Amino acid sequence: MELMVKDLVVGYRDSVVIDGFNVVFSEGRTVVLGPNGSGKTTLLRAIAGVLRPLRGSITLDGKPLGKGDVGYVSHASGLDPSMSVRENLEFYAEVKGVEDFRDVADKLGIDDLLNIKVGKLSNGQRRLVEIAVAMLGKPRVYLLDEPTDGLDVFFARRVRETVKSLGGIVIYTSHVPSEVFEVADSILVLKSGRMVFYGDIAEVGGAVKVVARRERETLIIEANIDEVPRTIEDLRHRGYEVLEVRSTAIEDLLGEDHD
């Protein structure tokens, strides 16, 4: 399965944000990384069909994206805060032609939220419900626009674990480089609407530092790039909170200054 973005030009009024963009996304998780204003949200909105491109095409296995192909989690929540979680899921299940939402609710562990009004949920709980809506109908493409932004450590981790359980093509935007090592199979780096790198996470190379804390103890561990996920898992198993993962290679791609 391949999602092909060809010669894509997208903008708002007289401003072009994405200019001549070409990429082929395959099955697995791609983290689109870039500073604010780099075009991450615009790219996802174009793929989702929310924003009409000025030029170019977006196809899935050679055909235009159809109804039900995409599950999209955007910055703007489509949930009705005056309705319960159950009512919201029932509404979107009907819109998508899905018989039942309960298998998705079970998978995400949100059964205890079903009778609560969305307006009373925490940010993390609401994000899980938004992902549940995106999962209805088992779409082939998932678009998640900075889904952990503004969440506490607990819910950010739950969202990342949920993302890792998704099948198909998953495109996940972030401005936090450390998320790459917890989510990505591949990484795409955007700067000013242009792609400066796209490839497997192992191809990034360079030195990686993992900073973690347990009570008053702080550790700084240097690891090879392919060892980072295992290092993070081991630290958390030992009771450490991972504060930061820094890659000099990714910082160079983003144009960030090193300490």
C-alpha positions as CSV (number, residue, x, y, z in Angstrom):
1,M,0.0,0.0,0.0
2,E,1.4,3.4,-1.0
3,L,0.2,7.0,-0.6
4,M,1.7,9.1,-3.3
5,V,1.9,12.9,-3.0
6,K,3.0,14.3,-6.4
7,D,4.0,17.9,-7.3
8,L,1.9,19.2,-4.5
9,V,1.4,22.9,-4.1
10,V,-0.8,24.1,-1.3
11,G,-1.4,27.6,0.1
12,Y,-3.8,30.1,1.6
13,R,-4.9,33.1,-0.5
14,D,-1.7,34.6,-1.9
15,S,0.7,32.6,0.4
16,V,2.2,29.2,-0.8
17,V,3.1,27.0,2.1
18,I,3.9,23.6,0.4
19,D,5.6,24.1,-2.9
20,G,6.4,21.3,-5.3
21,F,6.2,18.5,-2.7
22,N,6.8,14.9,-3.8
23,V,6.8,11.9,-1.5
24,V,5.6,8.3,-1.3
25,F,4.4,7.1,2.1
26,S,4.4,3.3,2.7
27,E,2.9,1.2,5.5
28,G,4.2,2.0,8.9
29,R,4.7,5.1,11.0
30,T,6.2,8.3,9.6
31,V,6.9,11.2,11.9
32,V,6.8,14.5,10.0
33,L,9.1,16.7,12.0
34,G,9.6,20.4,11.6
35,P,9.4,23.8,13.5
36,N,6.2,25.7,13.8
37,G,5.2,27.1,10.5
38,S,7.1,24.5,8.4
39,G,4.0,23.2,6.7
40,K,3.2,20.1,8.7
41,T,-0.5,20.9,9.4
42,T,-1.0,22.2,5.8
43,L,0.4,18.9,4.4
44,L,-2.0,16.8,6.6
45,R,-5.0,19.0,5.7
46,A,-4.3,18.6,2.0
47,I,-4.0,14.8,2.4
48,A,-7.2,14.7,4.4
49,G,-9.1,16.7,1.8
50,V,-9.8,19.6,4.1
51,L,-7.6,21.9,2.0
52,R,-7.8,21.8,-1.8
53,P,-4.3,21.9,-3.4
54,L,-3.4,24.6,-5.9
55,R,-1.7,21.9,-7.9
56,G,-0.6,18.3,-7.8
57,S,-2.2,15.0,-6.8
58,I,-2.6,12.7,-3.8
59,T,-3.4,9.0,-4.5
60,L,-3.6,5.8,-2.6
61,D,-2.4,2.8,-4.6
62,G,-2.9,4.9,-7.8
63,K,-6.5,6.0,-7.0
64,P,-7.9,9.2,-5.4
65,L,-8.5,8.8,-1.7
66,G,-12.1,7.7,-1.1
67,K,-14.6,8.0,1.7
68,G,-13.4,6.0,4.7
69,D,-9.8,5.8,3.6
70,V,-8.5,8.4,6.1
71,G,-8.8,8.8,9.8
72,Y,-7.8,12.4,10.8
73,V,-7.0,13.8,14.2
74,S,-6.5,17.6,13.8
75,H,-5.9,20.5,16.2
76,A,-9.6,21.4,15.9
77,S,-11.7,18.9,17.7
78,G,-14.9,17.8,16.0
79,L,-16.4,16.4,19.2
80,D,-19.5,18.0,20.6
81,P,-18.8,19.0,24.2
82,S,-22.4,19.0,25.2
83,M,-22.8,15.3,24.2
84,S,-21.4,12.2,26.0
85,V,-18.5,10.2,24.6
86,R,-21.0,7.5,23.7
87,E,-23.2,9.9,21.8
88,N,-20.2,11.4,19.9
89,L,-19.0,7.9,19.0
90,E,-22.5,6.8,17.9
91,F,-22.8,9.9,15.8
92,Y,-19.5,9.4,14.0
93,A,-20.1,5.6,13.6
94,E,-23.4,6.4,11.8
95,V,-21.7,9.0,9.6
96,K,-19.0,6.5,8.6
97,G,-21.4,3.7,8.2
98,V,-19.9,1.6,11.0
99,E,-22.2,-0.8,12.9
100,D,-20.6,-0.4,16.3
101,F,-18.0,1.6,18.1
102,R,-17.4,-0.7,21.0
103,D,-14.5,-2.6,19.7
104,V,-12.6,0.7,19.2
105,A,-13.6,1.9,22.7
106,D,-12.4,-1.5,24.1
107,K,-9.1,-1.2,22.3
108,L,-8.4,2.3,23.6
109,G,-9.6,1.5,27.1
110,I,-12.1,4.3,27.2
111,D,-15.2,2.4,28.3
112,D,-15.2,4.2,31.6
113,L,-15.6,7.5,29.7
114,L,-18.6,6.6,27.6
115,N,-21.3,8.3,29.8
116,I,-19.2,11.4,30.5
117,K,-19.9,14.6,28.5
118,V,-16.9,15.5,26.3
119,G,-16.8,19.0,27.8
120,K,-15.9,17.5,31.2
121,L,-13.0,15.4,29.9
122,S,-9.3,16.3,30.4
123,N,-7.2,17.1,27.4
124,G,-5.7,13.6,27.4
125,Q,-9.1,11.9,27.6
126,R,-10.5,14.0,24.8
127,R,-7.5,13.2,22.6
128,L,-8.1,9.5,23.1
129,V,-11.7,9.9,22.1
130,E,-10.6,11.9,19.0
131,I,-8.3,9.0,18.1
132,A,-11.2,6.5,18.6
133,V,-13.3,8.5,16.1
134,A,-10.4,8.4,13.6
135,M,-10.2,4.6,14.1
136,L,-13.8,4.0,13.3
137,G,-14.2,2.0,10.1
138,K,-10.5,0.9,10.1
139,P,-9.1,3.5,7.7
140,R,-6.1,2.7,5.6
141,V,-4.4,6.0,6.3
142,Y,-4.1,7.8,9.7
143,L,-3.2,11.5,9.9
144,L,-2.4,12.7,13.4
145,D,-1.4,16.4,13.8
146,E,0.7,16.8,16.9
147,P,-1.6,14.5,19.0
148,T,0.5,14.7,22.2
149,D,0.7,18.5,22.2
150,G,-0.4,19.9,25.5
151,L,-0.8,16.5,27.2
152,D,0.7,15.4,30.5
153,V,3.3,12.6,30.5
154,F,0.8,9.9,31.3
155,F,-1.6,10.6,28.4
156,A,1.2,11.5,26.0
157,R,2.6,8.0,26.5
158,R,-0.9,6.4,26.1
159,V,-1.4,8.3,22.8
160,R,2.0,7.2,21.6
161,E,1.3,3.5,22.5
162,T,-2.0,3.8,20.7
163,V,-0.4,5.2,17.6
164,K,2.1,2.3,17.6
165,S,-0.8,-0.2,17.6
166,L,-2.3,1.3,14.4
167,G,-2.0,-0.5,11.1
168,G,-1.8,0.9,7.6
169,I,-0.1,4.2,6.8
170,V,0.4,6.4,9.8
171,I,1.6,10.0,9.4
172,Y,2.3,11.7,12.7
173,T,3.4,15.3,12.9
174,S,5.5,16.7,15.7
175,H,7.8,19.6,16.6
176,V,9.4,17.5,19.4
177,P,12.5,15.5,18.0
178,S,12.4,13.0,20.9
179,E,9.0,11.7,19.7
180,V,10.7,10.3,16.6
181,F,12.5,7.7,18.7
182,E,9.3,6.5,20.4
183,V,7.0,6.4,17.4
184,A,8.7,6.4,14.0
185,D,9.7,3.8,11.5
186,S,10.7,6.6,9.2
187,I,11.2,10.4,9.5
188,L,10.3,13.2,7.2
189,V,11.8,16.6,8.0
190,L,10.1,19.8,6.7
191,K,11.5,23.3,6.6
192,S,9.6,26.2,5.0
193,G,7.3,23.8,3.2
194,R,10.1,21.8,1.6
195,M,11.4,18.3,2.4
196,V,15.0,18.2,3.6
197,F,15.1,14.6,4.6
198,Y,13.0,11.5,4.3
199,G,14.1,8.0,5.2
200,D,14.3,5.2,7.7
201,I,15.0,6.3,11.3
202,A,18.3,4.3,11.2
203,E,19.5,6.4,8.3
204,V,19.6,9.6,10.4
205,G,22.8,8.6,12.2
206,G,24.7,10.8,14.5
207,A,25.0,10.9,18.3
208,V,22.0,10.5,20.5
209,K,21.7,11.6,24.2
210,V,18.9,10.4,26.4
211,V,18.3,12.5,29.5
212,A,16.3,10.9,32.3
213,R,15.5,11.6,36.0
214,R,14.5,9.6,39.0
215,E,13.8,11.6,42.1
216,R,17.0,13.7,42.5
217,E,19.1,11.6,40.2
218,T,19.7,12.7,36.6
219,L,21.2,10.4,34.0
220,I,22.6,11.4,30.6
221,I,23.1,8.3,28.4
222,E,24.7,8.3,24.9
223,A,23.3,5.6,22.6
224,N,23.4,4.5,19.0
225,I,20.3,5.5,17.1
226,D,19.0,2.0,16.9
227,E,19.4,1.5,20.6
228,V,17.3,4.5,21.7
229,P,13.9,2.8,21.9
230,R,15.3,0.0,24.0
231,T,17.2,2.5,26.2
232,I,14.0,4.5,26.8
233,E,12.0,1.4,27.7
234,D,14.7,0.2,30.1
235,L,14.9,3.6,31.8
236,R,11.2,3.7,32.3
237,H,11.2,0.1,33.6
238,R,13.7,1.2,36.2
239,G,11.5,4.1,37.3
240,Y,13.1,7.0,35.4
241,E,11.2,9.7,33.7
242,V,12.7,10.4,30.2
243,L,13.1,14.2,30.0
244,E,14.7,14.6,26.6
245,V,16.2,12.7,23.7
246,R,18.6,14.8,21.6
247,S,20.0,13.9,18.2
248,T,22.7,16.1,16.8
249,A,21.8,14.8,13.3
250,I,18.1,15.8,13.6
251,E,19.1,19.1,15.1
252,D,21.3,19.8,12.1
253,L,18.5,18.9,9.7
254,L,16.2,21.3,11.6
255,G,18.9,23.9,11.7
256,E,18.9,24.1,15.5
257,D,21.9,25.2,17.6
258,H,23.6,22.6,19.8
259,D,24.3,23.4,23.4
